[in-house]
Amino acid sequence: MGLKRILVLLAEGFEETEAVTVIDVLRRGGVEVVLCSLGDALVEGSRHIVIQADTTIDSDGLTDFDGIYLPGGAKGAATLRDDERVQKLIRFYKDNMKKVAAICAAPIALERAGILKGEKVTSNPDFRSHIKDADYSEDPVVVSGNIITSRAAGTALPIGLEILRQMGLEEEAAQVSRDMLFDFLMENRDKVKA
């Protein structure tokens, strides 16, 4: 099957939990994750946590991955939406039947790319009005063909696991879920205080 690879797009103002949790889950599942900035190698998130990217949006080889993932954060998502290089990448991944995943506010970038017509998607509730082309769902994680969307920082771990499953790594997803005690949490959610 070969090693699966995901490109994570990081724009200034990205939501840290949505980025780091998914990166962590994918790496635990054996996926090679490459962090791609739109500018400098150091990218500052919405809570002022700085992450070092592995590559930049102007690098070669950005279409060679099995999928892309866009974290949310209002400022970061708007930048992803408004950057033509990102828009071109999103369309390439959709057109070539590769995985396109986005969480929270980031589905607005998928909307701008014009890839949501006839698809079922979700987003952060605050950005629902931005999603015009799709059948909108309030499920925590929504899979529609090769598009995977999710709602907010609290659903970062579930979308990470779903991306693994959608890449054919079901056993790895189950193992990561067990190792992180996510299964235990779901089985005991009535005992967990929010």
C-alpha positions in Angstrom: 0.0 0.0 0.0 2.9 2.3 0.7 3.2 5.1 3.2 0.3 7.5 3.2 1.1 11.2 3.1 -1.0 14.2 4.1 -0.2 17.9 3.6 -1.4 20.3 6.3 -1.9 23.9 5.3 -1.0 26.4 8.1 -1.9 30.1 7.7 -1.3 32.7 10.4 -4.2 32.5 12.9 -4.8 28.8 12.6 -6.5 27.0 15.5 -3.8 25.2 17.3 -5.9 22.3 18.8 -7.3 21.6 15.3 -3.9 21.5 13.8 -1.8 19.7 16.4 -4.4 17.1 17.4 -4.9 15.9 13.8 -1.2 16.0 13.1 -0.6 13.9 16.2 -3.4 11.4 15.4 -2.2 11.0 11.8 1.4 10.4 12.8 0.4 7.9 15.5 -1.5 6.1 12.7 1.7 5.9 10.6 0.9 8.7 8.1 3.7 11.0 7.0 2.5 14.5 7.8 4.1 17.6 6.1 3.3 21.0 7.5 3.0 23.7 4.8 3.1 27.4 5.6 1.8 30.1 3.3 4.7 32.3 4.2 7.5 32.1 6.8 8.6 28.7 8.3 7.3 29.8 11.7 3.5 30.2 11.7 1.7 31.7 14.7 -1.7 30.3 15.7 -4.7 32.1 17.1 -3.6 31.4 20.7 0.0 32.6 19.9 1.5 29.2 19.8 4.1 29.1 17.0 4.6 26.0 14.9 7.5 25.4 12.5 6.4 24.3 9.0 8.3 21.8 7.0 7.7 23.4 3.6 6.0 26.4 2.0 3.1 26.8 -0.4 5.6 27.8 -3.2 7.5 24.5 -3.0 7.5 21.8 -5.6 5.8 18.5 -4.9 2.7 19.8 -3.1 0.4 17.7 -5.3 2.2 14.4 -4.5 0.3 13.7 -1.3 -2.7 11.4 -0.7 -4.7 14.3 0.8 -4.7 17.8 2.3 -6.0 19.0 5.7 -7.0 22.6 6.5 -7.3 23.5 10.2 -9.7 26.2 11.2 -9.3 29.4 13.1 -11.3 32.4 11.7 -8.2 34.3 10.5 -6.4 31.3 9.2 -9.4 30.0 7.4 -10.1 33.3 5.7 -6.4 33.4 4.5 -6.8 29.9 3.1 -10.0 31.0 1.4 -8.4 34.1 -0.1 -5.1 32.6 -1.3 -5.3 31.5 -4.9 -2.4 29.0 -4.5 -4.4 27.2 -1.8 -7.5 27.3 -3.9 -5.7 25.7 -6.8 -4.4 23.0 -4.5 -7.9 22.3 -3.1 -9.3 21.9 -6.6 -6.4 19.7 -7.7 -6.9 17.3 -4.8 -10.7 17.1 -5.3 -10.3 16.7 -9.1 -7.8 13.9 -8.6 -9.9 12.0 -6.1 -7.5 12.6 -3.2 -8.7 13.4 0.3 -9.7 17.0 1.2 -10.3 17.5 4.9 -11.2 20.7 6.7 -12.5 21.6 10.2 -14.3 24.5 11.9 -14.1 27.7 9.8 -11.9 26.1 7.1 -14.7 24.6 5.0 -15.2 28.2 3.7 -12.0 27.7 1.8 -13.6 24.6 0.2 -16.7 26.6 -0.6 -14.6 29.2 -2.4 -12.8 26.5 -4.4 -16.2 25.4 -5.7 -15.9 21.8 -4.7 -18.9 21.5 -2.4 -21.8 21.4 -4.9 -23.9 18.3 -4.2 -21.7 17.3 -1.2 -22.7 16.9 2.4 -20.5 19.0 4.8 -20.3 20.6 8.2 -18.4 23.5 9.8 -18.3 25.6 12.9 -21.9 26.8 13.4 -20.7 30.4 13.1 -19.7 29.7 9.5 -22.8 27.8 8.4 -24.1 30.8 6.5 -20.9 30.8 4.4 -21.6 27.3 3.1 -24.1 27.8 0.2 -23.4 25.0 -2.2 -23.6 22.0 0.0 -26.1 19.9 2.0 -25.3 21.1 5.5 -25.1 18.7 8.4 -24.6 19.2 12.2 -22.9 15.8 12.7 -19.5 16.1 14.4 -17.6 14.6 11.4 -19.1 14.3 7.8 -17.7 12.3 5.0 -18.9 13.0 1.5 -17.0 11.2 -1.2 -13.4 12.3 -0.7 -14.3 15.4 1.4 -14.1 15.1 5.2 -15.3 18.0 7.3 -15.7 18.6 11.0 -17.0 21.3 13.4 -14.5 22.7 16.0 -11.5 22.1 18.3 -13.6 19.6 20.3 -14.0 17.4 17.2 -10.3 17.4 16.2 -9.6 13.9 17.5 -12.6 12.4 15.8 -11.7 13.9 12.4 -8.1 12.8 12.8 -9.4 9.2 13.3 -11.8 9.5 10.4 -9.0 10.7 8.1 -7.1 7.6 9.0 -10.1 5.4 8.2 -10.8 7.2 4.9 -7.2 6.6 3.9 -7.7 2.8 4.4 -6.0 2.7 7.8 -8.9 1.3 9.8 -6.8 -0.9 12.1 -4.4 2.0 12.8 -7.4 4.3 13.6 -8.8 1.7 16.0 -5.3 1.3 17.7 -4.8 5.0 18.0 -8.3 5.4 19.4 -7.6 2.7 22.0 -4.1 4.1 22.8 -5.4 7.6 23.4 -8.3 6.2 25.5 -10.8 7.8 23.1 -12.8 4.6 23.0 -12.9 4.6 26.8 -14.1 8.2 26.8 -16.9 7.5 24.3 -18.0 4.4 26.3 -18.0 6.4 29.6 -19.2 9.8 28.2 -22.2 9.8 30.7 -19.6 10.0 33.5 -17.5 12.7 31.9 -18.3 16.3 32.9 -17.9 18.8 30.1 
